Amino acid sequence: MIKSRYITAHEIAEDCGIAKSTAYTLIRAMNAELREMGKITISGKVPRAFYEFKTYGGGQ
């Protein structure tokens, strides 16, 4: 299966073992950070690379 460039709340919830509502909260926070950086965001999704950096890459 080919992974999309964007990760959804369902995938984040599954990956972290959290509720989908909590995953949406995380997505909103990450999208806010991306907007501050001048990036275009999509509601309910976040770039997979950014998510992986923030969770596994030591993002501060």
N, C-alpha and C positions, 0 to 999 in steps of 0.2 A: 504494500500500500504506500502510495506517495504521500508524504506529509506536506500539508499546506504551509505556506510561509507564515501564516497566522495561527495562533493557538486560541482555542475557545475556552469558555468557562467550564464546559463539561470536561475537557481534557485536563485543565488545571485542577479541578476538583478531584478527578481520578488520580492524577499524579501526586498531589499533596495529601490526599485522604481527608479532604474538607468538603463542606457543603457548597453547592453551586452558588448560593447567595454570597458566601464568603469569597469564592473565586471571582465573582463579579466585582466585589469590593477591591480585590487586588488588581483586577484589570483597570478599574477606574483610576486607581492610584498610579499605576504604570503609565496609562494613557496621559494623565495629567503631567507626569514627568516628561514624557515624550513631547507634549505640546509646549512645555517650557523650553525645550531644546529646539523648538521651531519645526517639529516633525508633524506630518499629517497623521491623524489617528482614525481608527474605525471603531465605533461603539461596539462593545461586547467581544472584541478581539484585540490581541496584542501581538506584535511580531514575535515569532517563535525564538529568534536569536536574542532579542532583548529579554524575554522571559527567562531563557536559559542563562543569560549573563547575570540577571538579577538573582536567580535562585541558586545556580551552581557555580557561577564565575566570580563570586565575591563582590558583587555590586554593592556600593555603599550609599 
